[in-house]
Amino acid sequence: MTLAAETSTPLDSFDSLDPSSGAVLGTYPVQSGAQVEQAVARAREAALWWQAQGWDGRRRHLRAWKGVLARRLHELADLVHQENGKPHADAVLEIVLAVDHIEWAARHAPKVLGPRRVPSGLMAANMAATVEYQPFGVIGVIGPWNYPVFTPMGSLAYALAAGNAVVFKPSEYTPGVGRWLEHAWQVAVPERPDVLQVVTGLGPTGAALTRAGVDKIAFTGSAATGRKVMAACAEDLVPVLMECGGKDAMIVDDDADVGAAADAALWGGMSNAGQTCIGIERVYATDRVYDAFVAELTARAKEVRPGSDAQASYGPITMPGQVDVISRHIADALDAGGRATTGGTIDGAYVSPTVLVDVPESSAAVREETFGPTITVARVPDAQEALQRTNATSYGLAGSVFSGSRARGMQIARQMRSGMTSVNSVIAFASVPGLPFGGVGDSGFGRIHGADGLKEFTRAKAIARQRYALPTPLLSFARSPGLTDQLAKVIKLVHGRG
Ligand code: NDP
């Protein structure tokens, strides 16, 4: 056996494929570790220019970028449709939301991150205390393919608005979308195109980015890959933001509007072929509404269908290997005594909308992320039991509650172990730019979107400036001997009564 046969030869390019036909859409370079390091070095230079632009300059440039996306929206939507497979209209929706996030981040960055006075307190009454949020420098963004514009934008726009340069590694399934976003930046900000750069490749290119000297990694993808990314970042104490998967549930309470809940579960579970990290994969409906809910959901699910034509409700499964996972989850649920009230069939990359009932809680379809157009529905005696089952998972990304009572809906939402919950709606939090987005447990940590999302890409900088000198300094070897005794008496007076 030759050496070449023993060791796999690294690829120097890879193809982006149309998931509906397998046709080659484009060929992209597999960028090496050295090339990724060069991109990060360029970004570090560019970050100085970017920071020198100030809040107003950055807002102007980000708005120019946003303008390119808005004007060429259908062109980008076509590309998203081709690479990911989702219907053009869904791609438009995704881009519209992303544009809104760019505007929010650009507009709110000065107020959220700019210098702010804080009370200096009794011990330091002679000091002026200020906190401000400074950019890290260069952020490495590693993104998935399921929402190839919206999802990375939660890191790109917020990291840029905070004053960082970015090197973005898109998924190998959607490199064209990544390149398009980079090109749009070059059109919008021709004087400094390297503030936002894209590197293409497979997993190892993403791994190279974690070791290329970036100041933080923002990762979106599976928990399994997230663990690898974190381990690599640990070597150099590079901080990480983890946006991982989920097994989100919807709770349908006694007094819920069953029709609205079924409609939301269907959209939340089946749109984008179920390949939504914050999609609904499980429903817990109380005894009182269960039968009506299953009937409504089944009837509505029969009205939607996968395909690549203009009328299709959702597209093919983007990642070929995922079809096996979905197939295993359906088979496992049926073998364990479950029943499909509709669907359960797979034709190539197209999975029919599938509603599964009577599935044991221990089966993969209930416990593991399916990432396909399937929903399990379970009957529970009450919302409390629904909450217990909802929370009995290692994930905790998002979820939904349907309730006729505002107070009860809010109470259940608060008790759901997740980073985000919609009440009488689904996925709604993602369209509110001011709300933080992120999970708990295996769904990750850290937040994109909103003020928290801006702060995520900064380090807090504290400055205490002496306004006047104290007659007897406290933090000095010249401190008078009785000063600490006096201080102890004051503290006893102020704090000792409680
Ligand atoms: P993966 O975890 O397989 O990949 C995510 C990204 O990481 C891709 O760009 C991938 O590159 C890259 N990558 C792979 N290996 C490494 C490595 N060793 N080091 C660094 N980067 C690497 O996820 P999927 O692409 O399959 O995305 C689906 C997952 O993402 C689901 O679990 C979903 O729930 C989650 N997700 C979470 C979201 C959230 O906000 N919480 C939003 C959207 C999705 P390549 O593709 O080239 O292999």
Residues whose N, C-alpha, C, O or C-beta is under 5 A from the ligand:
A	BS01	NDP	I142 G143 P144 W145 T151 K169 P170 S171 E172 Y173 G201 L202 G203 G206 A207 T220 G221 S222 A223 T225 K228 V229 E243 C244 G245 G246 C277 S443
